[in-house]
């Protein structure tokens, strides 16, 4: 990390660096201003659908901007009402599939709880291969071991590693996790230009 680096201005300077690091590729034809407009529109539509209220703020903080690319970043609260009948691990695998960079890499998901407190079995196919996971029951928290195991399988299939992003000076550490799929060059850009702490979550071997 370059301690003497100057952090780009928010939101456009920061957004430009994120795009340099491979974020928001679906919007490659848009300017930074147009991209933020599109993000704001989607946020407002999603917020209204969920709460039947309007939201007008432009996401401008580091954390808010970096977690908006849901095809590259997994942003997850580990305490998430995980229980029988909520399909929480099914939802988790679908989120992992979204950040894999591949269409339908994870398929045929089946989540079975033998009782309200487990045992829990999650079966799926990753890159066409049958996989079985047995997350531990932890009240309404995800078992973080399954997240690591699934992303290891994805990284092995795609040859792209994942990193836990802990923010500048570990300020994002907590029960919310930010996991990013990054090439070596993309990782270097985030570390040097945004001073983000990135710790290996998987390898791509």
C-alpha positions in Angstrom: 0.0 0.0 0.0 1.3 3.4 -0.9 0.9 5.6 2.2 1.8 8.7 0.2 -0.9 8.2 -2.5 -3.7 10.7 -2.7 -7.2 9.1 -2.7 -9.2 10.2 -5.8 -12.1 12.6 -5.3 -15.6 11.2 -4.8 -17.6 10.0 -6.5 -16.2 10.4 -10.0 -12.4 10.1 -9.3 -13.1 7.0 -7.3 -15.4 5.6 -9.9 -12.9 6.1 -12.6 -10.3 4.0 -10.7 -12.9 1.2 -10.1 -13.6 1.1 -13.8 -9.9 0.9 -14.5 -9.8 -2.1 -12.2 -12.5 -3.9 -14.2 -15.6 -2.8 -12.4 -18.9 -2.0 -14.2 -17.9 -3.6 -17.5 -21.5 -3.9 -18.6 -21.6 -0.1 -18.7 -18.3 0.4 -20.7 -20.0 2.7 -23.2 -21.2 5.1 -20.6 -19.4 8.1 -19.1 -18.8 8.2 -15.3 -21.7 10.7 -15.0 -24.1 8.5 -17.1 -23.1 5.4 -15.1 -23.9 7.1 -11.8 -27.2 8.2 -13.2 -28.0 4.6 -14.2 -26.9 3.3 -10.8 -29.1 5.9 -9.1 -32.1 5.0 -11.2 -31.7 1.3 -10.4 -31.3 2.1 -6.7 -34.4 4.2 -6.7 -36.4 1.6 -8.6 -35.3 -1.2 -6.3 -35.9 0.8 -3.1 -39.4 1.8 -4.3 -40.2 -1.9 -5.1 -39.0 -2.9 -1.6 -40.3 -0.1 0.6 -42.8 1.8 -1.7 -40.8 4.9 -0.9 -38.4 7.0 -2.9 -34.7 7.1 -2.4 -32.7 9.9 -4.0 -29.2 9.8 -2.6 -26.3 9.2 -5.0 -23.9 6.5 -3.8 -20.7 8.4 -3.2 -18.8 6.7 -0.3 -16.1 4.2 -1.1 -18.0 1.3 0.4 -21.2 2.2 -1.4 -19.6 2.6 -4.8 -17.5 -0.6 -4.7 -20.4 -2.8 -3.6 -22.6 -1.7 -6.5 -21.0 -4.0 -9.1 -22.8 -7.2 -8.1 -21.2 -9.2 -10.9 -17.7 -8.6 -9.4 -18.4 -8.0 -5.8 -20.2 -10.1 -3.2 -21.4 -7.9 -0.3 -23.0 -10.0 2.4 -24.2 -9.6 5.9 -23.2 -12.9 7.6 -26.2 -12.5 10.0 -29.1 -13.1 7.6 -32.0 -14.9 9.2 -30.5 -18.2 8.1 -33.1 -20.9 9.0 -35.1 -23.8 7.6 -37.5 -22.6 4.9 -35.6 -19.4 4.0 -33.4 -20.9 1.3 -30.6 -18.9 2.6 -27.8 -21.1 1.3 -29.6 -21.3 -2.1 -29.5 -17.5 -2.2 -25.9 -17.5 -1.2 -24.9 -19.9 -4.0 -26.8 -17.7 -6.5 -24.9 -14.7 -5.3 -21.6 -16.6 -5.8 -22.7 -17.6 -9.3 -23.4 -14.0 -10.1 -19.8 -12.9 -9.2 -18.2 -15.9 -11.0 -18.1 -14.0 -14.3 -19.7 -17.0 -16.0 -23.3 -17.6 -16.9 -24.9 -20.6 -15.0 -21.6 -21.8 -13.5 -23.6 -23.0 -10.5 -26.7 -25.0 -11.3 -29.1 -27.6 -9.8 -29.0 -26.2 -6.3 -30.8 -28.2 -3.6 -30.9 -27.2 0.1 -32.2 -29.6 2.7 -32.6 -29.1 6.4 -33.3 -32.2 8.4 -34.6 -30.1 11.3 -34.8 -26.5 12.3 -31.3 -26.8 13.7 -29.8 -29.0 11.0 -28.1 -31.0 9.8 -28.0 -29.0 6.6 -27.0 -30.4 3.2 -26.5 -28.2 0.1 -26.1 -30.0 -3.3 -25.3 -28.3 -6.6 -23.3 -28.5 -9.7 -20.3 -26.2 -10.2 -19.0 -26.2 -13.8 -21.0 -29.3 -14.4 -19.4 -31.2 -11.4 -21.6 -32.5 -8.5 -20.7 -30.8 -5.2 -22.0 -31.3 -1.7 -21.6 -28.9 1.2 -22.7 -29.4 4.9 -22.8 -26.0 6.5 -23.0 -26.0 10.3 -26.1 -24.5 12.0 -25.2 -21.2 13.6 -28.5 -19.7 14.6 -29.3 -17.0 12.0 -25.7 -16.6 10.8 -24.2 -18.1 7.7 -21.5 -20.7 8.2 -18.6 -18.9 6.7 -16.9 -22.1 5.8 -19.3 -22.8 2.9 -18.6 -19.4 1.4 -14.9 -20.1 1.3 -15.5 -23.7 0.0 -17.8 -22.5 -2.8 -15.5 -19.7 -3.9 -12.5 -22.1 -3.9 -14.5 -24.3 -6.3 -15.4 -21.4 -8.5 -11.8 -20.0 -8.6 -10.6 -23.5 -9.6 -13.0 -23.6 -12.5 -12.5 -20.0 -13.7 -8.8 -19.5 -12.8 -9.7 -16.1 -11.2 -9.0 -15.6 -7.5 -11.2 -13.8 -4.9 -10.0 -11.3 -2.2 -11.6 -10.1 1.0 -11.7 -6.3 0.8 -11.2 -4.8 4.3 -11.3 -1.2 3.2 -8.6 1.4 3.9 -6.7 0.5 7.1 -9.1 -2.4 7.8 -12.1 0.0 8.4 -14.6 -2.4 6.7 -13.8 -5.4 8.9 -17.0 -6.7 10.6 -19.9 -9.0 10.1 -20.5 -7.6 6.6 -18.1 -9.1 4.1 -16.9 -7.7 0.8 -15.4 -10.3 -1.5 -14.1 -9.2 -4.9 -13.0 -11.2 -8.0 -9.7 -9.6 -9.2 -6.8 -10.2 -11.6 -3.3 -9.4 -10.3 -3.3 -6.1 -12.2 -6.8 -5.1 -10.9 -5.7 -5.9 -7.4 -2.6 -3.7 -7.8 -4.8 -0.8 -9.0 -7.1 -1.0 -6.0 -4.2 -1.3 -3.5 -2.1 1.5 -5.0 -4.7 4.0 -6.0 -7.4 3.5 -3.4 -5.3 2.1 -0.6 -7.6 -0.8 0.0 -6.5 -3.8 2.1 -7.1 -7.0 0.0 -6.5 -10.4 1.6 -6.6 -13.6 -0.4 -9.9 -15.5 0.0 -9.0 -18.1 -2.6 -6.3 -19.0 -5.0 -6.9 -19.7 -8.6 -4.8 -22.9 -8.8 
